[in-house]
Amino acid sequence: MHTIFLIIKREYLTRVRKKSFLVMTILGPLLIFGFYAIIGWAAVSSINQKKVEVVDESARFVDKFKDDSETKFTFSKKPLSTAKKDFVKEGYDALVFIPKNVIEEPKTVQIFAEKSVSLTLQHNIEQAISKEIETIKLSQAGITQKIIQDAKVNVDAQTINLSDGSEKSSNAIAMTVIGYFCAFMIYISVFIYGTQVMRGVMEEKTSRIVEVIISSVKPFQLMLGKIMGVALVGLTQFMLWILLTLGLFTVGGAIIGDKAERGREAMQTNSAMAQNAPELQDEKVKNNAIASVMQAVETLNIPLIVGCFLFYFLGGYLLYSALFGAVGAAVDNETETQQFMFPITLPIIGAIAVAQFVIKDPDGALAFWTSIIPFTSPVVMMVRIPFGVPVWELILSMVLLVLGFMGTTWLAARIYRVGILMYGKKVTYKELSKWIFYKA
């Protein structure tokens, strides 16, 4: 054990002291934050209010369209032929023609533009006309706007979990987001740090350093120490990423939230907002929904989720990194790794695909079996845990994952002890099977 600890210490300190580790540890969260900040800035800055001229021959829609942050309507009494010639020169983005018989034939509406009309602008115009036609038809049937508004009801049902014998608030959206996020992070980490193990083994093999190391250390001890060392490096970097990312998004969210709050207060002081009472009501509903999600997150068993995440993060990494290490020992260059990488990565890729179906039915047969099988359980079980998993299923999954790690480590060690000293030979699956059964 002392030898393994020395190898772990060497692998950990060698990688942590590298400038590339420090740069990526700091640069990673900054890149993530910058990526989403640029997207958010681009989305906000790209919203330009479109000016639309409306020629209404039916005279039913004059001043009926409401301006918003995306569209501003201006009604004109010009003939259509004149409006078509002048609307671009007058700075309009589109010209809408509403014929006299639009109530009977709503598909006769025409939209003119200099080049083409965006889907968003077309949708806004069509929605505005459709909504007003509906109002006119309902008014003709004796149904007033007040009756329509009174008939609109927003149902916001509260979901309650009774699995533990007590009532606890829950929220499917919060469970889905947290579960899938944890599963995706495990999926990414397996590839990132598993590949590091494979490349580390290949570097030592091709540089012939391993020949000196093997003279004083058993191949199994070297492989296990390398896997554990890289695992600790991954955990260190992963925890620093989480802390830095949370800090950046907390500060950035506070700044954006402050600006959004000031903008909302300015909009509420505008007298024109009085005409948009339904929109304000919808905004309140959205805010209530966000508040309910945040409350649901607080009711989740966070310690259990964090504990299971660490276990499945380590378990999944250890299981796959042993196989990655075996591949690194079996080949001489990265080109040859492709034939062995595909069958190794296929289960974890399949797991992230299956996770999308598991979210819809976290207690189904597909969810159960894929969360029990060691090769897929690190991803799928993390999707299920926020929804609630029976204790016996969780224990069974963990036990099988540990056994799976032990099995892949034994298998990898059999390949590693032969392959680490094998040079200049193209390895096949038949050759690997022989290595597994070689006597020590």
Number of C-alpha atoms within 10 A of each C-alpha: 8 7 14 20 16 14 22 25 17 15 21 21 15 12 15 19 10 10 10 12 14 14 10 14 19 16 15 17 21 15 13 14 18 13 12 12 14 11 12 12 11 11 10 10 9 9 10 10 14 18 20 23 25 24 23 22 19 14 12 15 18 15 11 13 18 12 17 13 9 13 18 15 22 16 17 15 11 14 11 17 8 9 20 20 10 13 20 16 9 11 12 18 21 25 26 24 21 24 18 15 13 18 19 9 10 15 12 14 16 11 18 18 16 12 8 11 14 10 9 11 18 15 12 15 19 17 12 16 20 14 13 17 18 12 16 18 12 14 12 10 9 10 13 13 13 8 10 11 10 8 9 9 7 9 7 10 6 9 13 13 14 11 11 8 7 8 11 14 16 23 21 14 12 20 22 18 14 18 24 22 15 23 25 18 14 25 21 12 19 26 16 14 22 26 19 21 26 25 19 18 27 24 17 16 23 16 9 14 11 19 13 9 13 16 9 9 14 13 21 19 18 22 27 21 23 27 30 24 24 26 26 18 19 23 16 14 18 15 12 16 20 12 11 19 19 14 13 17 17 12 12 14 12 12 12 13 12 12 12 12 12 12 11 11 11 10 12 13 10 9 9 11 13 11 10 13 10 12 11 14 12 12 12 12 15 12 12 13 13 13 12 18 18 13 15 20 19 13 13 20 12 12 9 12 17 13 11 19 22 15 16 25 24 20 24 27 27 27 26 25 33 29 27 30 29 30 31 29 30 33 26 23 14 12 8 16 17 11 13 19 14 11 10 16 16 12 17 24 14 14 23 20 13 17 27 15 14 25 20 12 14 23 15 11 11 15 22 19 15 23 29 22 19 24 25 24 28 33 33 34 32 26 29 25 20 25 20 17 15 10 9 9 14 18 12 14 23 23 14 16 26 19 15 20 23 15 14 19 25 16 18 25 24 23 27 29 23 19 22 27 16 16 15 7 10 11 18 13 10 8 12 18 13 12 18 17 11 11 6 6
